[in-house]
Each structure stands twice: as C-alpha cells, then as structure tokens.
Amino acid sequence: MSETLRGDLSVISLKGGEQFAEQVDSYLKQWRGGNESFIINPDWPRFGTGEGKCVLHDSMRGHDVYIIADVFNYGVRYKMYGESVPMSPDEHYQDLKRLICAIEGKASRVSLIMPMLYEGRQHKRTMRESLDCATALQELTHIGISNIITFDAHDPRVQNAIPNHGFDNVHPTYQMIKALVAEYPDISLKKENLMIVSPDEGAMSRCMYYSSVLGLDLGVFYKRRNYSIVVDGRNPIEAHEYLGRSVKGKDIIVVDDMISSGESMFEVASKLKDRGANRVFIFTTFGLFCNGLERFDEMNKQGVFDKVFTTNLVYGTEELKARSWYHEVNMCKYVALLIDTLNHDKSISPLLKPVDRINKLLSKLPADRRN
C-alpha cells in the first residue's frame, strides 16, 4: 500500500471492547512494522448519580480516528446510587456521544465501527412510534462522525437517513464459510449434499448471496403471525411454513443476522430435522442469547442443531465460549484490514466483495466436495 495516510491513526474502543481493539491493534502493528500501539484509552468517570463523562488525555488534532463501539456489551457495569448496574445499549450510546464530544472536532476524520447497529431493529415506522435508528444516525453525523461501518444491518435502507455521509454494510460471508470448512473437514459443498435455508423472508437477501457464491439450492421458511395481538411489542409467530426443495439427507446452513432468544431458530431447525435433514449449522453474525444458554444446551442435546457459528463482533460470555455447540468466528483481522485500508485513503470496496476469497478457499477443497 502507499504510505500516504489520511492522518495519524488512532483506535478508540468504548468500554467492554478493549480486548477486541487490542487484537485489531496487534494486526496493525504487525503490518506496519512497529511496536507503538495505535490505541487511545479514555477515562470514563461517573458521579454517584450514574451521570458520566469521557476524558481524553491525548490530543486528536489531525488524527484519523476509528471508534469501535459494541453497544450491546452487557458485561460492563457501573455504580449508580451505590448499586452495580449493567450498561444497556442506551448507556453505551451516550458514552459514544461523550467520546465524540471529547475529540472536540479536532480530528482529521472520525469513523465509527459499530458492528451491530444501535436500534437497528427499530428501523421503520408501522404505527405511531419512534424511529430510533434513523434519529441516532443523524445525531452521530451531526456531532462529528464522517463514516459509519456496520455489519449485517437488519435493514441497510436505514442509511437513507444520512444520504451525504459514508455508510458501509459489511457481511462476514467469507469468514463464516472459512470457519465451517475448518471446523468440519468432511463437509461437502456440492449441491446434492448441502443447502442454504432462510429462516424467514427478512433473511432472504443474505441467504441468496450464500447460495449464489456457493452454487447451492435455497429454501425459505415464512412466518405466519397473529396480527390481532401484540406481545413484547411484536405480533407473535404462530407457525413457520417451508418453501423449497427437499432437504432429506442434506446438511443445512441456516443464515440470519442475529439470535435473540433462539426460539424461532429452534422451530426452523426442528422442522428441518423432521423433513430428514442431516446436520443443521446455524450462521448468525450476532449471537445475543438474550434468554440464556440452557435452551440451546437442551436443543443441541436433542440433536435439533449441530453447531452455531457467530462472530466476536458483540460481547459473548466465557460460559458461551465454553459450549461445545458454539464456534466463535474471529473478525479482528478483517476489522484491522478495513481500518488500515481507510487510513491509507484507499477504497474498501474490494473488501466488501469477498467472492474472490471465497472462490480461492473453495479451490483448495477436493474436487469431489465442491460444485
């Protein structure tokens, strides 16, 4: 790469993302042949009421700053009126704004890497309700963010709220396929042995990409909802109906952007097993596991699914990482590559199109295991 840099590189993580940022930093130091860290560590003091602020001890004047923000890290706690309180996405988002304000507009450019988009599921209005994601994007760009990089946005059309600012929606397709091939050396990627299934209509676009680059058949479940009632802010799902070719005897990859409680995924996987599917692998960018891990333990023991592949882009507990059915897909090198490319003022478009890397990976497989 050319050594023409946009500015001195600085990487700043919100609380809870320090370990991820350190791995990113190690790649950057390795590629640039130095030992000096690019990480800037702010302080995050809080008053007894829970009110907080951000303090930067380094000047960001002229720097090219990259903020890594996992706003779904519930493992971070703070004191409020003497009580230990877990940070919610709202508190992380407020800290993000504090950090941007502490930079004081002195940086050459401030880019935000927010893997899972804050309020990304509140992206459209279906009744008299707030539009939180669009409002947040507009607020962040108003106070100093130039570019936003997110992963597998629930609905990337929300970028229409900030048409004059950079918004890149990245998919971990290559990393997921690479992890599957490494974890299961016997996997056959031939269309008579493997199939992609979308758990609902909303996941169809990402599943179509997988099926296209791998040359596999695609099936889909659609959710039949009860629109007469609302439970926890949503119309409850009454059933999942399947459309597509037979899955009998085939390994199945079910692809979605996130796992929350996991109940929808359990039903989809169960129906696939009932139809004669062999192994069921779940690809999901964000493993939230909001209702705990016990149901996953139970479903895995019953043979409903074989393995869950999720990225380390959001917080995961040590208990999760110890589960035999869980495989973490490390995205630190990819994030470091995005940062390094942008800091050199290069286009990241080639990094957003992993077809060549996927084809190179597939070419290493025996001919009888690929299309």
C-alpha positions as CSV (number, residue, x, y, z in Angstrom):
1,M,0.0,0.0,0.0
2,S,1.0,3.6,-0.5
3,E,2.3,5.3,2.7
4,T,0.0,8.3,2.1
5,L,-2.0,8.4,5.2
6,R,-5.2,10.3,5.9
7,G,-3.7,11.3,9.3
8,D,-2.1,9.7,12.4
9,L,-4.0,6.6,13.1
10,S,-5.9,6.3,16.4
11,V,-8.2,3.5,17.5
12,I,-10.5,4.0,20.5
13,S,-12.9,1.4,22.0
14,L,-15.9,2.0,24.1
15,K,-15.9,0.2,27.5
16,G,-16.0,-3.5,27.1
17,G,-14.4,-3.7,23.7
18,E,-10.8,-3.3,24.8
19,Q,-9.9,-7.0,24.1
20,F,-11.2,-6.8,20.6
21,A,-9.4,-3.5,20.0
22,E,-6.1,-5.0,21.3
23,Q,-6.4,-7.8,18.7
24,V,-7.1,-5.2,16.0
25,D,-4.1,-3.2,17.2
26,S,-1.8,-6.2,17.1
27,Y,-2.5,-6.7,13.4
28,L,-2.0,-3.0,12.6
29,K,1.4,-3.1,14.4
30,Q,2.4,-6.3,12.6
31,W,1.6,-4.9,9.1
32,R,3.2,-1.5,9.8
33,G,6.4,-3.0,11.3
34,G,6.3,-1.1,14.6
35,N,5.7,-1.7,18.3
36,E,3.9,1.5,19.1
37,S,0.2,1.0,19.9
38,F,-2.4,2.9,17.9
39,I,-4.9,2.5,20.8
40,I,-6.1,5.6,22.8
41,N,-7.5,4.9,26.2
42,P,-10.0,7.4,27.5
43,D,-11.3,7.6,31.1
44,W,-15.0,7.2,31.8
45,P,-15.6,8.6,35.3
46,R,-19.1,8.6,36.8
47,F,-20.8,10.6,39.5
48,G,-22.7,8.8,42.3
49,T,-26.0,9.5,40.4
50,G,-24.8,7.5,37.5
51,E,-24.1,10.5,35.3
52,G,-20.9,10.2,33.4
53,K,-18.4,11.8,31.1
54,C,-15.5,11.0,28.8
55,V,-11.9,12.3,29.4
56,L,-9.3,12.1,26.7
57,H,-5.7,12.6,27.8
58,D,-4.3,12.7,24.2
59,S,-4.9,15.4,21.6
60,M,-6.7,14.1,18.5
61,R,-5.7,17.1,16.4
62,G,-5.2,15.9,12.8
63,H,-5.7,12.3,13.6
64,D,-7.7,9.7,11.6
65,V,-9.8,8.3,14.4
66,Y,-11.6,4.9,14.4
67,I,-14.1,4.3,17.2
68,I,-15.1,0.6,17.9
69,A,-18.5,0.5,19.6
70,D,-20.1,-2.6,20.8
71,V,-23.3,-1.0,22.3
72,F,-24.7,-4.5,23.2
73,N,-22.0,-5.3,25.7
74,Y,-24.0,-6.1,28.8
75,G,-20.9,-7.3,30.7
76,V,-19.9,-3.7,31.6
77,R,-21.2,-2.4,34.9
78,Y,-21.2,1.0,36.7
79,K,-22.2,2.3,40.0
80,M,-25.4,4.3,40.5
81,Y,-26.5,5.3,44.0
82,G,-24.2,2.5,45.3
83,E,-25.8,-0.2,43.1
84,S,-23.9,-2.1,40.4
85,V,-25.8,-1.6,37.2
86,P,-25.2,-3.3,33.8
87,M,-24.8,-1.0,30.9
88,S,-27.6,-1.1,28.3
89,P,-27.3,-0.1,24.7
90,D,-28.6,3.4,25.6
91,E,-25.8,3.9,28.1
92,H,-23.1,2.8,25.6
93,Y,-24.7,5.1,23.0
94,Q,-24.5,8.0,25.4
95,D,-20.8,7.2,26.1
96,L,-20.2,7.2,22.4
97,K,-21.5,10.7,22.1
98,R,-19.4,11.8,25.1
99,L,-16.3,10.4,23.3
100,I,-17.1,12.2,20.1
101,C,-17.6,15.5,22.0
102,A,-14.3,14.9,23.9
103,I,-12.5,14.8,20.5
104,E,-13.7,18.4,20.1
105,G,-13.8,18.4,16.4
106,K,-10.0,18.5,16.2
107,A,-9.6,15.1,14.3
108,S,-9.0,15.0,10.6
109,R,-11.8,12.4,10.4
110,V,-13.8,10.3,12.8
111,S,-15.1,7.0,11.6
112,L,-17.4,4.7,13.6
113,I,-17.2,1.0,13.5
114,M,-20.5,-0.1,15.1
115,P,-20.8,-3.9,14.3
116,M,-24.4,-4.2,15.4
117,L,-26.3,-1.0,14.7
118,Y,-27.8,0.7,17.7
119,E,-31.6,0.4,17.5
120,G,-31.2,-1.3,14.1
121,R,-34.4,-3.3,14.6
122,Q,-36.3,-0.1,15.1
123,H,-35.7,0.9,11.5
124,K,-39.2,1.6,10.2
125,R,-42.5,3.0,11.3
126,T,-45.5,0.8,11.2
127,M,-47.6,2.8,13.7
128,R,-47.3,5.9,15.8
129,E,-43.8,5.1,17.1
130,S,-40.3,6.4,17.2
131,L,-37.7,6.0,14.5
132,D,-34.7,5.4,16.8
133,C,-32.1,4.1,14.4
134,A,-32.5,6.9,11.9
135,T,-32.5,9.5,14.6
136,A,-29.3,8.1,16.1
137,L,-27.5,8.1,12.7
138,Q,-28.5,11.7,12.1
139,E,-27.3,12.7,15.6
140,L,-24.0,11.0,15.2
141,T,-23.2,12.6,11.9
142,H,-24.3,15.9,13.2
143,I,-21.8,15.8,16.1
144,G,-18.8,14.7,14.0
145,I,-18.9,11.2,12.6
146,S,-17.9,11.1,8.9
147,N,-18.2,7.4,8.1
148,I,-20.2,4.5,9.7
149,I,-19.2,0.9,9.2
150,T,-21.7,-1.7,10.4
151,F,-22.1,-5.5,9.9
152,D,-25.1,-7.3,8.5
153,A,-27.6,-4.4,9.2
154,H,-31.1,-5.6,10.0
155,D,-32.3,-3.3,7.2
156,P,-29.5,-1.3,5.4
157,R,-32.0,1.1,3.9
158,V,-31.8,3.0,7.2
159,Q,-28.8,4.6,5.7
160,N,-31.2,6.8,3.7
161,A,-31.4,8.9,6.9
162,I,-27.8,10.1,6.2
163,P,-27.5,10.3,2.4
164,N,-24.5,12.6,2.5
165,H,-22.3,10.5,4.8
166,G,-20.5,7.2,4.4
167,F,-22.4,4.1,5.4
168,D,-20.9,0.7,4.7
169,N,-22.7,-2.5,5.5
170,V,-20.3,-5.4,5.7
171,H,-21.1,-9.1,5.6
172,P,-18.9,-11.8,7.2
173,T,-19.7,-14.4,4.5
174,Y,-16.2,-15.4,3.7
175,Q,-15.2,-15.8,7.4
176,M,-18.3,-17.9,8.1
177,I,-17.6,-20.3,5.2
178,K,-13.9,-20.5,6.2
179,A,-14.9,-21.4,9.8
180,L,-17.3,-24.1,8.7
181,V,-14.7,-25.7,6.4
182,A,-12.1,-25.6,9.1
183,E,-14.4,-27.0,11.8
184,Y,-15.9,-29.8,9.6
185,P,-13.1,-31.1,7.3
186,D,-15.6,-33.7,5.9
187,I,-18.1,-31.1,4.8
188,S,-19.2,-31.4,1.1
189,L,-20.2,-28.1,-0.6
190,K,-21.8,-29.9,-3.5
191,K,-25.5,-29.0,-4.1
192,E,-26.6,-32.6,-3.6
193,N,-25.1,-32.6,-0.1
194,L,-25.6,-29.1,1.2
195,M,-28.3,-26.5,1.1
196,I,-28.9,-22.9,2.3
197,V,-32.2,-22.2,4.2
198,S,-33.5,-18.8,5.1
199,P,-35.4,-18.8,8.5
200,D,-37.8,-16.1,7.3
201,E,-38.5,-13.6,4.5
202,G,-36.3,-10.9,6.0
203,A,-33.1,-13.1,5.8
204,M,-33.6,-13.9,2.1
205,S,-31.1,-11.4,0.6
206,R,-28.2,-12.7,2.7
207,C,-29.2,-16.3,2.1
208,M,-29.4,-15.7,-1.7
209,Y,-25.8,-14.4,-1.6
210,Y,-24.6,-17.6,0.1
211,S,-26.5,-19.8,-2.3
212,S,-25.2,-17.9,-5.3
213,V,-21.5,-17.8,-4.4
214,L,-21.6,-21.5,-3.3
215,G,-23.8,-22.7,-6.1
216,L,-26.3,-24.3,-3.7
217,D,-30.1,-24.6,-3.7
218,L,-32.1,-22.2,-1.4
219,G,-35.1,-22.9,0.7
220,V,-37.1,-20.5,2.9
221,F,-39.5,-20.5,5.9
222,Y,-42.1,-17.8,6.2
223,K,-43.5,-16.7,9.5
224,R,-47.3,-16.9,9.9
225,R,-48.0,-14.3,12.5
226,N,-51.1,-13.4,14.6
227,Y,-51.7,-9.8,13.7
228,S,-54.6,-9.5,16.0
229,I,-52.4,-9.3,19.2
230,V,-49.1,-7.8,20.2
231,V,-46.7,-9.5,22.6
232,D,-43.5,-7.7,23.8
233,G,-44.0,-5.2,21.0
234,R,-44.4,-7.7,18.2
235,N,-47.1,-9.8,16.6
236,P,-46.4,-13.4,17.8
237,I,-45.4,-16.1,15.3
238,E,-47.9,-18.9,15.1
239,A,-46.0,-21.2,12.7
240,H,-43.1,-21.5,10.2
241,E,-44.0,-22.8,6.8
242,Y,-41.3,-24.2,4.5
243,L,-40.9,-23.5,0.7
244,G,-38.2,-25.1,-1.3
245,R,-36.6,-28.4,-2.5
246,S,-36.3,-31.4,-0.3
247,V,-33.7,-31.3,2.5
248,K,-33.7,-35.0,3.1
249,G,-30.2,-36.4,3.7
250,K,-28.6,-33.0,3.2
251,D,-26.5,-30.8,5.5
252,I,-28.2,-27.4,6.0
253,I,-26.9,-24.0,6.7
254,V,-29.5,-21.6,8.2
255,V,-28.4,-18.0,7.9
256,D,-29.7,-15.0,9.9
257,D,-28.4,-11.7,11.2
258,M,-28.9,-12.4,14.9
259,I,-30.0,-14.8,17.5
260,S,-32.0,-13.3,20.3
261,S,-34.0,-15.9,22.3
262,G,-33.4,-18.6,19.7
263,E,-36.9,-19.9,19.7
264,S,-37.5,-19.2,16.0
265,M,-34.3,-20.9,15.1
266,F,-35.2,-23.9,17.2
267,E,-38.5,-24.3,15.4
268,V,-36.9,-23.9,12.0
269,A,-34.2,-26.4,12.8
270,S,-36.7,-28.9,14.3
271,K,-38.8,-28.7,11.1
272,L,-35.7,-29.3,9.0
273,K,-34.9,-32.4,11.1
274,D,-38.5,-33.6,10.8
275,R,-38.0,-33.4,7.0
276,G,-35.0,-35.6,7.1
277,A,-32.1,-33.1,7.2
278,N,-28.7,-34.4,8.2
279,R,-26.7,-31.8,10.1
280,V,-28.0,-28.3,10.8
281,F,-25.5,-25.5,11.0
282,I,-26.6,-22.0,12.2
283,F,-24.8,-19.0,10.8
284,T,-25.6,-15.7,12.6
285,T,-23.5,-12.6,12.8
286,F,-24.7,-11.6,16.2
287,G,-25.2,-14.2,19.0
288,L,-27.1,-12.3,21.7
289,F,-28.6,-15.2,23.6
290,C,-30.9,-12.9,25.5
291,N,-32.7,-15.7,27.3
292,G,-29.6,-17.6,28.4
293,L,-27.9,-20.8,27.1
294,E,-29.9,-23.6,28.7
295,R,-32.4,-24.0,25.9
296,F,-29.5,-24.2,23.4
297,D,-27.9,-26.9,25.5
298,E,-31.2,-28.8,25.5
299,M,-31.9,-28.4,21.8
300,N,-28.3,-29.4,20.9
301,K,-28.5,-32.5,23.2
302,Q,-31.7,-33.5,21.4
303,G,-30.0,-33.2,18.0
304,V,-32.1,-30.2,16.8
305,F,-28.9,-28.4,15.6
306,D,-25.2,-29.3,15.4
307,K,-23.3,-26.0,15.7
308,V,-23.9,-22.3,16.0
309,F,-21.3,-20.1,14.2
310,T,-21.3,-16.4,15.4
311,T,-18.8,-13.6,15.2
312,N,-17.0,-11.9,18.1
313,L,-18.3,-8.6,17.0
314,V,-20.6,-8.4,20.0
315,Y,-19.9,-9.5,23.6
316,G,-20.0,-13.1,24.5
317,T,-19.6,-14.6,27.9
318,E,-17.0,-17.2,28.9
319,E,-19.8,-19.6,29.5
320,L,-20.9,-19.3,25.9
321,K,-17.4,-19.8,24.6
322,A,-17.1,-23.0,26.6
323,R,-20.1,-24.6,25.0
324,S,-19.4,-27.5,22.6
325,W,-22.1,-26.4,20.2
326,Y,-20.6,-22.9,19.8
327,H,-18.0,-21.7,17.4
328,E,-16.7,-18.1,17.5
329,V,-15.7,-16.6,14.2
330,N,-12.9,-14.0,14.9
331,M,-13.4,-10.8,12.9
332,C,-10.5,-8.8,14.4
333,K,-8.2,-9.2,11.4
334,Y,-10.9,-8.1,9.0
335,V,-11.7,-5.0,11.0
336,A,-8.0,-4.2,11.2
337,L,-7.8,-4.6,7.4
338,L,-10.8,-2.2,6.9
339,I,-9.1,0.4,9.2
340,D,-5.7,0.1,7.6
341,T,-7.2,0.5,4.1
342,L,-9.2,3.5,5.0
343,N,-6.3,5.1,6.9
344,H,-4.3,4.8,3.6
345,D,-7.2,6.6,1.9
346,K,-8.0,3.6,-0.2
347,S,-11.4,2.3,-1.2
348,I,-12.7,-0.6,0.8
349,S,-15.0,-1.8,-2.0
350,P,-12.8,-4.8,-2.8
351,L,-13.0,-5.9,0.9
352,L,-16.8,-5.7,0.8
353,K,-17.0,-8.2,-2.1
354,P,-15.5,-11.5,-0.9
355,V,-16.3,-13.6,-3.9
356,D,-12.6,-14.0,-5.0
357,R,-11.6,-15.0,-1.5
358,I,-14.4,-17.5,-1.3
359,N,-13.6,-19.0,-4.7
360,K,-9.9,-19.3,-3.6
361,L,-11.0,-21.1,-0.4
362,L,-13.2,-23.4,-2.4
363,S,-10.5,-24.2,-4.9
364,K,-8.5,-25.8,-2.0
365,L,-11.2,-28.4,-1.4
366,P,-11.1,-31.8,-3.1
367,A,-12.9,-31.7,-6.5
368,D,-15.5,-34.2,-5.3
369,R,-16.6,-31.9,-2.4
370,R,-17.3,-28.7,-4.4
371,N,-19.6,-27.7,-7.3
